[in-house]
Amino acid sequence: MPEVKVYNQDGQETGQVTLSDDVFNVPIKPYLIYEVVKWQLACRRAGTASTKTRGEVKGGSRKPWRQKGTGRARQGSIRAPHWVGGGVVFGPKPRSYAYSLPKKVRKQALKIALTAKLKSGRLKVVEGIVLNEIKTKSFVDIMQRLQVPSALVVGEKDRKLELSARNVPTYQVMPKEGLNVYDILRYDYLVLAQNVIPKIEESLRS
């Protein structure tokens, strides 16, 4: 079983923790990562693009001029698609891009992402990060002492911590329930609170 060092929020080594082979030491299969990231991004798409058809654009439905005798091409409506300001043919309408992906695939991809961070030396475990007040500078100072220039920080829900990190684009703080493949890959480092590791391992083994 892999072992990693544990640090306090001052960046000092305080011990070691043993990680489960079932979660942090699995075969790396890039195609699973690809499938899950594609699924996550599809589910996050707003799908709000919308155009108006000829029945929805502003304008009357009568003929702009009579059928014959004017010397001009026959026209039926100023709302026809070939008119400027007319409707759009086969344009986008609001829709959902989400689709289902097997739970086993999602879990396995998350294990692979955690394993990849560990094997690349970019997984750090901390005893815990405690802030007495909402202060971005205090949070950034802790990250600098841990020597992580860009990181996803995962722990128990902590509003002070989340708000302190909100304005810093190179960091993201989330509770353990939100841990996902896409956000793990977005940042250089993954910082885990020591007390959430058993819960993550239990949820991914079940």
Backbone as CSV, one residue per row, in Angstrom:
resi,resn,N_x,N_y,N_z,CA_x,CA_y,CA_z,C_x,C_y,C_z
1,MET,0.833,-1.200,0.000,0.000,0.000,0.000,0.870,1.253,0.000
2,PRO,0.508,2.248,-0.821,1.319,3.464,-0.878,1.210,4.286,0.404
3,GLU,2.313,4.931,0.766,2.328,5.806,1.929,2.727,7.208,1.485
4,VAL,2.082,8.202,2.035,2.419,9.595,1.713,2.631,10.365,3.003
5,LYS,3.419,11.421,2.900,3.703,12.263,4.053,2.484,13.131,4.382
6,VAL,2.366,13.436,5.652,1.296,14.330,6.112,1.931,15.623,6.595
7,TYR,1.334,16.746,6.190,1.866,18.059,6.567,0.821,18.823,7.380
8,ASN,1.310,19.757,8.205,0.375,20.690,8.833,0.252,21.922,7.946
9,GLN,-0.562,22.890,8.328,-0.795,24.020,7.439,0.383,25.000,7.404
10,ASP,1.413,24.719,8.230,2.643,25.512,8.157,3.662,24.891,7.208
11,GLY,3.280,23.756,6.578,4.174,23.102,5.628,5.173,22.168,6.270
12,GLN,5.000,21.864,7.556,5.937,20.977,8.272,5.421,19.545,8.246
13,GLU,6.330,18.612,8.015,5.951,17.195,7.980,5.649,16.706,9.383
14,THR,4.503,16.046,9.542,4.087,15.590,10.877,3.892,14.078,10.966
15,GLY,3.983,13.370,9.857,3.799,11.929,9.899,3.530,11.362,8.518
16,GLN,2.938,10.174,8.501,2.616,9.501,7.246,1.229,8.882,7.339
17,VAL,0.637,8.676,6.176,-0.655,8.005,6.122,-0.605,6.951,5.020
18,THR,-1.243,5.814,5.281,-1.276,4.717,4.308,-2.557,4.809,3.497
19,LEU,-2.415,4.727,2.190,-3.555,4.832,1.283,-3.942,3.455,0.750
20,SER,-5.188,3.313,0.390,-5.701,2.030,-0.084,-5.255,1.759,-1.521
21,ASP,-4.828,0.537,-1.770,-4.461,0.125,-3.133,-5.671,0.135,-4.058
22,ASP,-6.852,-0.147,-3.509,-8.063,-0.221,-4.327,-8.453,1.129,-4.922
23,VAL,-7.974,2.223,-4.311,-8.359,3.563,-4.753,-7.176,4.351,-5.314
24,PHE,-6.016,4.219,-4.685,-4.866,5.051,-5.054,-3.766,4.292,-5.798
25,ASN,-4.068,3.055,-6.191,-3.048,2.291,-6.920,-3.746,1.351,-7.912
26,VAL,-4.439,1.954,-8.871,-5.160,1.173,-9.879,-4.504,1.381,-11.247
27,PRO,-4.710,0.467,-12.194,-4.143,0.650,-13.544,-4.698,1.926,-14.190
28,ILE,-3.823,2.683,-14.820,-4.238,3.939,-15.451,-4.721,3.675,-16.872
29,LYS,-5.985,4.007,-17.119,-6.605,3.815,-18.429,-7.088,5.173,-18.935
30,PRO,-6.303,5.824,-19.805,-6.642,7.187,-20.255,-8.012,7.301,-20.917
31,TYR,-8.468,6.242,-21.586,-9.739,6.349,-22.298,-10.914,6.529,-21.333
32,LEU,-10.794,5.987,-20.112,-11.852,6.183,-19.122,-11.882,7.636,-18.647
33,ILE,-10.689,8.204,-18.467,-10.605,9.619,-18.086,-11.275,10.471,-19.162
34,TYR,-10.974,10.158,-20.422,-11.553,10.917,-21.540,-13.080,10.838,-21.528
35,GLU,-13.607,9.637,-21.341,-15.056,9.454,-21.365,-15.744,10.247,-20.253
36,VAL,-15.140,10.240,-19.067,-15.773,10.914,-17.932,-15.664,12.429,-18.061
37,VAL,-14.524,12.927,-18.515,-14.381,14.377,-18.704,-15.359,14.868,-19.768
38,LYS,-15.479,14.106,-20.843,-16.433,14.474,-21.901,-17.858,14.500,-21.351
39,TRP,-18.198,13.529,-20.525,-19.528,13.466,-19.915,-19.759,14.647,-18.971
40,GLN,-18.746,14.976,-18.152,-18.892,16.094,-17.221,-19.099,17.415,-17.952
41,LEU,-18.308,17.646,-18.994,-18.425,18.900,-19.737,-19.767,18.984,-20.466
42,ALA,-20.249,17.840,-20.964,-21.549,17.829,-21.630,-22.662,18.169,-20.640
43,CYS,-22.566,17.635,-19.425,-23.590,17.911,-18.416,-23.557,19.355,-17.942
44,ARG,-22.386,20.000,-18.050,-22.254,21.388,-17.605,-22.700,22.389,-18.667
45,ARG,-22.888,21.937,-19.906,-23.287,22.867,-20.971,-24.655,23.456,-20.671
46,ALA,-24.777,24.758,-20.887,-26.042,25.436,-20.582,-27.139,25.031,-21.561
47,GLY,-26.792,24.877,-22.832,-27.785,24.504,-23.833,-28.865,25.556,-24.011
48,THR,-28.491,26.843,-23.894,-29.483,27.912,-23.970,-29.515,28.618,-25.324
49,ALA,-28.690,28.192,-26.284,-28.700,28.828,-27.604,-30.082,28.674,-28.231
50,SER,-30.594,29.766,-28.799,-31.948,29.711,-29.344,-32.107,30.691,-30.502
51,THR,-32.791,30.274,-31.553,-33.116,31.149,-32.682,-34.627,31.096,-32.920
52,LYS,-35.125,32.061,-33.664,-36.554,32.112,-33.947,-36.855,31.546,-35.332
53,THR,-37.908,30.796,-35.420,-38.360,30.291,-36.713,-39.205,31.374,-37.395
54,ARG,-39.648,31.093,-38.628,-40.447,32.087,-39.351,-41.776,32.357,-38.672
55,GLY,-42.199,31.443,-37.830,-43.448,31.641,-37.109,-43.289,32.464,-35.848
56,GLU,-42.036,32.749,-35.462,-41.787,33.454,-34.202,-41.237,34.870,-34.384
57,VAL,-40.663,35.172,-35.572,-40.072,36.498,-35.752,-41.160,37.545,-35.944
58,LYS,-40.784,38.802,-35.691,-41.734,39.904,-35.820,-42.053,40.166,-37.292
59,GLY,-43.282,40.463,-37.586,-43.663,40.792,-38.958,-45.015,40.209,-39.320
60,GLY,-45.650,40.788,-40.366,-46.966,40.320,-40.773,-46.890,39.056,-41.618
61,SER,-48.031,38.428,-41.790,-48.072,37.189,-42.568,-48.656,37.399,-43.970
62,ARG,-49.030,38.625,-44.279,-49.614,38.852,-45.609,-48.506,38.910,-46.664
63,LYS,-48.893,38.751,-47.922,-47.907,38.846,-49.012,-47.403,40.285,-49.112
64,PRO,-46.073,40.467,-49.289,-45.552,41.838,-49.387,-46.027,42.563,-50.660
65,TRP,-46.282,41.837,-51.743,-46.896,42.390,-52.963,-47.644,41.289,-53.688
66,ARG,-48.430,41.694,-54.677,-49.254,40.689,-55.347,-48.387,39.701,-56.127
67,GLN,-48.981,38.562,-56.441,-48.231,37.465,-57.047,-47.675,37.827,-58.425
68,LYS,-48.493,38.491,-59.256,-48.058,38.752,-60.636,-48.151,40.248,-60.960
69,GLY,-47.416,40.628,-62.000,-47.575,41.957,-62.552,-46.619,43.014,-62.047
70,THR,-45.807,42.722,-61.065,-44.900,43.756,-60.539,-43.514,43.652,-61.158
71,GLY,-43.192,42.523,-61.782,-41.853,42.325,-62.323,-40.856,41.819,-61.291
72,ARG,-41.311,41.693,-60.077,-40.412,41.187,-59.020,-40.698,39.710,-58.744
73,ALA,-39.756,39.089,-58.067,-39.947,37.676,-57.726,-41.128,37.534,-56.773
74,ARG,-41.822,36.431,-56.911,-42.971,36.203,-56.040,-42.498,35.948,-54.603
75,GLN,-43.222,36.538,-53.679,-42.898,36.397,-52.265,-44.169,36.104,-51.489
76,GLY,-44.035,35.297,-50.455,-45.208,34.947,-49.660,-45.248,35.641,-48.311
77,SER,-44.064,35.959,-47.753,-44.029,36.559,-46.420,-42.679,37.216,-46.184
78,ILE,-42.700,38.339,-45.464,-41.426,38.988,-45.122,-40.714,38.233,-44.000
79,ARG,-41.375,37.227,-43.440,-40.747,36.428,-42.378,-40.066,35.175,-42.930
80,ALA,-40.043,35.038,-44.246,-39.404,33.864,-44.857,-37.897,33.867,-44.556
81,PRO,-37.278,32.718,-44.473,-35.871,32.625,-44.071,-34.892,33.388,-44.970
82,HIS,-35.206,33.560,-46.261,-34.239,34.231,-47.138,-34.354,35.755,-47.071
83,TRP,-35.281,36.269,-46.287,-35.385,37.711,-46.082,-34.517,38.130,-44.895
84,VAL,-33.924,39.344,-44.993,-33.200,39.897,-43.847,-34.196,40.119,-42.723
85,GLY,-33.890,39.593,-41.549,-34.820,39.698,-40.426,-35.850,38.598,-40.400
86,GLY,-35.748,37.657,-41.339,-36.685,36.546,-41.367,-36.297,35.466,-40.376
87,GLY,-37.066,34.387,-40.390,-36.797,33.288,-39.464,-35.563,32.489,-39.845
88,VAL,-35.132,31.643,-38.952,-33.957,30.791,-39.167,-34.422,29.361,-39.376
89,VAL,-33.848,28.713,-40.403,-34.203,27.327,-40.696,-33.286,26.384,-39.915
90,PHE,-33.868,25.461,-39.195,-33.106,24.438,-38.444,-32.083,25.052,-37.478
91,GLY,-32.399,26.212,-36.912,-31.506,26.836,-35.931,-31.565,26.128,-34.592
92,PRO,-30.631,26.452,-33.680,-30.627,25.795,-32.363,-31.796,26.224,-31.498
93,LYS,-32.236,25.310,-30.674,-33.270,25.574,-29.674,-32.747,25.100,-28.309
94,PRO,-33.239,25.664,-27.207,-32.769,25.200,-25.893,-32.890,23.686,-25.745
95,ARG,-31.815,23.077,-25.273,-31.791,21.621,-25.118,-30.779,21.236,-24.049
96,SER,-30.850,20.020,-23.590,-29.889,19.487,-22.635,-28.892,18.593,-23.366
97,TYR,-27.613,18.787,-23.078,-26.571,17.960,-23.685,-26.184,16.789,-22.772
98,ALA,-26.833,16.695,-21.623,-26.474,15.655,-20.657,-26.863,14.270,-21.174
99,TYR,-26.070,13.300,-20.786,-26.383,11.900,-21.077,-25.893,11.057,-19.913
100,SER,-26.324,9.831,-19.854,-25.976,8.984,-18.715,-24.670,8.243,-18.966
101,LEU,-23.969,7.991,-17.877,-22.723,7.229,-17.925,-22.746,6.263,-16.747
102,PRO,-22.376,5.000,-16.945,-22.449,4.030,-15.846,-21.683,4.478,-14.603
103,LYS,-22.264,4.226,-13.455,-21.653,4.628,-12.187,-20.286,3.973,-11.994
104,LYS,-20.145,2.727,-12.449,-18.861,2.025,-12.311,-17.755,2.729,-13.098
105,VAL,-18.102,3.240,-14.276,-17.128,3.949,-15.103,-16.692,5.232,-14.406
106,ARG,-17.647,5.969,-13.836,-17.341,7.225,-13.157,-16.440,6.989,-11.944
107,LYS,-16.755,5.941,-11.191,-15.936,5.630,-10.012,-14.518,5.223,-10.406
108,GLN,-14.421,4.377,-11.431,-13.104,3.910,-11.854,-12.254,5.065,-12.369
109,ALA,-12.857,5.986,-13.109,-12.107,7.136,-13.624,-11.611,8.014,-12.485
110,LEU,-12.416,8.153,-11.427,-11.991,8.948,-10.271,-10.815,8.278,-9.561
111,LYS,-10.850,6.962,-9.460,-9.713,6.233,-8.879,-8.454,6.443,-9.715
112,ILE,-8.610,6.411,-11.039,-7.462,6.596,-11.941,-6.878,7.997,-11.772
113,ALA,-7.745,9.003,-11.660,-7.273,10.377,-11.489,-6.510,10.524,-10.171
114,LEU,-7.011,9.903,-9.110,-6.320,9.955,-7.813,-4.982,9.227,-7.883
115,THR,-4.978,8.074,-8.552,-3.735,7.311,-8.715,-2.699,8.108,-9.501
116,ALA,-3.136,8.777,-10.566,-2.219,9.561,-11.404,-1.590,10.703,-10.614
117,LYS,-2.383,11.370,-9.773,-1.839,12.450,-8.940,-0.795,11.912,-7.965
118,LEU,-1.090,10.749,-7.369,-0.157,10.161,-6.409,1.144,9.759,-7.088
119,LYS,1.036,9.090,-8.234,2.240,8.607,-8.916,3.092,9.730,-9.487
120,SER,2.474,10.866,-9.777,3.238,12.006,-10.301,3.808,12.871,-9.181
121,GLY,3.545,12.491,-7.925,4.065,13.255,-6.790,3.320,14.558,-6.551
122,ARG,2.096,14.641,-7.037,1.327,15.886,-6.913,0.106,15.727,-6.010
123,LEU,0.189,14.764,-5.106,-0.859,14.588,-4.099,-0.267,14.933,-2.740
124,LYS,-0.888,15.877,-2.046,-0.421,16.275,-0.711,-1.541,16.066,0.296
125,VAL,-1.158,15.540,1.455,-2.115,15.317,2.532,-1.792,16.276,3.668
126,VAL,-2.812,16.971,4.161,-2.617,17.911,5.270,-3.489,17.484,6.448
127,GLU,-3.022,17.805,7.637,-3.808,17.484,8.834,-5.144,18.220,8.809
128,GLY,-5.126,19.397,8.244,-6.330,20.221,8.172,-5.928,21.667,7.961
129,ILE,-6.825,22.420,7.360,-6.577,23.850,7.161,-7.658,24.610,7.902
130,VAL,-7.238,25.392,8.868,-8.183,26.134,9.701,-7.891,27.621,9.587
131,LEU,-8.913,28.387,9.213,-8.793,29.841,9.154,-9.710,30.454,10.209
132,ASN,-9.184,31.438,10.947,-9.985,32.097,11.979,-10.947,33.122,11.404
133,GLU,-10.660,33.559,10.163,-11.512,34.556,9.515,-11.447,34.352,8.007
134,ILE,-12.377,34.970,7.312,-12.374,34.890,5.850,-11.320,35.860,5.331
135,LYS,-10.191,35.332,4.886,-9.096,36.197,4.444,-8.298,35.486,3.360
136,THR,-8.320,36.038,2.156,-7.647,35.417,1.018,-6.144,35.323,1.240
137,LYS,-5.546,36.372,1.802,-4.086,36.375,2.007,-3.654,35.223,2.917
138,SER,-4.432,34.963,3.962,-4.092,33.868,4.878,-4.117,32.527,4.154
139,PHE,-5.129,32.341,3.295,-5.227,31.094,2.537,-4.049,30.937,1.575
140,VAL,-3.712,32.008,0.845,-2.605,31.950,-0.118,-1.286,31.686,0.604
141,ASP,-1.104,32.264,1.778,0.130,32.025,2.557,0.267,30.548,2.914
142,ILE,-0.852,29.913,3.296,-0.824,28.482,3.638,-0.446,27.661,2.407
143,MET,-1.019,27.982,1.262,-0.704,27.259,0.031,0.762,27.416,-0.360
144,GLN,1.302,28.598,-0.135,2.717,28.822,-0.448,3.621,28.023,0.480
145,ARG,3.237,27.918,1.756,4.033,27.119,2.697,3.970,25.627,2.341
146,LEU,2.845,25.215,1.760,2.719,23.815,1.322,3.383,23.582,-0.038
147,GLN,3.827,24.686,-0.676,4.515,24.637,-1.975,3.630,24.032,-3.065
148,VAL,2.397,24.547,-3.128,1.479,24.126,-4.191,0.982,25.379,-4.926
149,PRO,1.567,25.699,-6.079,1.189,26.929,-6.797,-0.204,26.891,-7.404
150,SER,-0.732,25.688,-7.623,-2.076,25.537,-8.197,-2.642,24.231,-7.655
151,ALA,-3.820,24.308,-7.006,-4.285,23.094,-6.330,-5.796,23.062,-6.170
152,LEU,-6.305,21.833,-6.156,-7.675,21.557,-5.739,-7.593,21.079,-4.298
153,VAL,-8.269,21.787,-3.391,-8.211,21.472,-1.962,-9.533,20.814,-1.558
154,VAL,-9.438,19.618,-1.023,-10.641,18.849,-0.684,-10.633,18.514,0.799
155,GLY,-11.738,18.839,1.453,-11.865,18.538,2.877,-13.322,18.542,3.275
156,GLU,-13.567,18.681,4.575,-14.946,18.837,5.044,-15.425,20.233,4.650
157,LYS,-16.729,20.396,4.560,-17.290,21.691,4.167,-16.870,22.761,5.166
158,ASP,-16.277,23.837,4.655,-15.781,24.931,5.496,-16.021,26.238,4.754
159,ARG,-17.009,26.988,5.190,-17.400,28.205,4.472,-16.285,29.250,4.473
160,LYS,-15.580,29.399,5.595,-14.490,30.383,5.661,-13.410,30.061,4.639
161,LEU,-13.075,28.788,4.537,-12.042,28.360,3.602,-12.491,28.563,2.159
162,GLU,-13.729,28.192,1.872,-14.243,28.323,0.502,-14.285,29.782,0.057
163,LEU,-14.739,30.674,0.932,-14.818,32.086,0.578,-13.437,32.733,0.482
164,SER,-12.493,32.271,1.285,-11.135,32.823,1.240,-10.441,32.478,-0.071
165,ALA,-10.789,31.315,-0.646,-10.132,30.862,-1.879,-10.885,31.268,-3.134
166,ARG,-12.074,31.840,-2.967,-12.950,32.067,-4.109,-12.366,33.018,-5.156
167,ASN,-11.586,34.000,-4.727,-11.070,35.005,-5.656,-9.718,34.642,-6.253
168,VAL,-9.196,33.461,-5.922,-7.881,33.061,-6.424,-8.079,32.020,-7.525
169,PRO,-7.803,32.369,-8.785,-8.119,31.453,-9.896,-7.301,30.166,-9.918
170,THR,-6.139,30.167,-9.246,-5.280,28.974,-9.292,-5.620,27.957,-8.199
171,TYR,-6.641,28.252,-7.394,-7.033,27.320,-6.329,-8.553,27.134,-6.327
172,GLN,-8.960,25.966,-5.897,-10.385,25.714,-5.696,-10.551,24.845,-4.461
173,VAL,-11.486,25.230,-3.614,-11.783,24.466,-2.404,-13.155,23.835,-2.574
174,MET,-13.261,22.552,-2.293,-14.559,21.883,-2.394,-14.680,20.811,-1.317
175,PRO,-15.911,20.516,-0.884,-16.092,19.414,0.062,-15.860,18.073,-0.621
176,LYS,-15.632,17.050,0.167,-15.304,15.721,-0.379,-16.403,15.189,-1.287
177,GLU,-17.662,15.606,-1.030,-18.772,15.122,-1.845,-18.682,15.614,-3.294
178,GLY,-17.960,16.707,-3.521,-17.867,17.269,-4.870,-16.661,16.798,-5.659
179,LEU,-15.837,15.932,-5.080,-14.618,15.474,-5.756,-14.953,14.853,-7.107
180,ASN,-14.276,15.316,-8.157,-14.576,14.822,-9.491,-13.332,14.836,-10.374
181,VAL,-13.394,14.090,-11.463,-12.240,13.895,-12.339,-11.796,15.204,-12.997
182,TYR,-12.735,15.949,-13.538,-12.392,17.155,-14.294,-11.630,18.163,-13.441
183,ASP,-12.112,18.420,-12.211,-11.440,19.403,-11.358,-10.103,18.891,-10.837
184,ILE,-9.957,17.592,-10.668,-8.645,17.052,-10.279,-7.621,17.331,-11.378
185,LEU,-8.030,17.167,-12.630,-7.106,17.365,-13.748,-6.825,18.840,-14.023
186,ARG,-7.728,19.724,-13.633,-7.581,21.154,-13.924,-6.415,21.792,-13.178
187,TYR,-6.093,21.261,-12.018,-5.072,21.879,-11.167,-3.837,20.989,-11.057
188,ASP,-2.690,21.632,-10.820,-1.420,20.889,-10.768,-1.390,19.914,-9.589
189,TYR,-1.885,20.355,-8.440,-1.806,19.540,-7.230,-3.198,19.223,-6.697
190,LEU,-3.258,18.116,-5.965,-4.473,17.754,-5.230,-4.095,17.728,-3.756
191,VAL,-4.760,18.554,-2.956,-4.499,18.629,-1.518,-5.700,18.023,-0.795
192,LEU,-5.445,16.936,-0.051,-6.516,16.244,0.668,-6.351,16.429,2.162
193,ALA,-7.447,16.740,2.847,-7.427,16.747,4.309,-7.360,15.299,4.784
194,GLN,-6.554,15.038,5.801,-6.328,13.663,6.243,-7.624,12.983,6.678
195,ASN,-8.538,13.730,7.290,-9.750,13.105,7.821,-10.765,12.705,6.758
196,VAL,-10.598,13.179,5.509,-11.564,12.793,4.470,-11.087,11.597,3.648
197,ILE,-9.833,11.213,3.802,-9.305,10.103,2.996,-10.064,8.796,3.240
198,PRO,-10.303,8.385,4.506,-11.079,7.143,4.709,-12.473,7.210,4.100
199,LYS,-13.098,8.381,4.119,-14.453,8.525,3.576,-14.437,8.425,2.051
200,ILE,-13.398,8.998,1.438,-13.262,8.895,-0.022,-13.038,7.450,-0.411
201,GLU,-12.158,6.759,0.318,-11.863,5.360,0.016,-13.118,4.494,0.182
202,GLU,-13.879,4.752,1.239,-15.090,3.964,1.473,-16.123,4.179,0.370
203,SER,-16.289,5.432,-0.073,-17.299,5.725,-1.091,-16.920,5.132,-2.441
204,LEU,-15.624,5.044,-2.731,-15.189,4.510,-4.025,-15.095,2.994,-4.023
205,ARG,-15.030,2.398,-2.851,-15.013,0.935,-2.785,-16.409,0.357,-2.818
206,SER,-17.395,1.121,-2.353,-18.761,0.599,-2.253,-19.430,0.516,-3.620
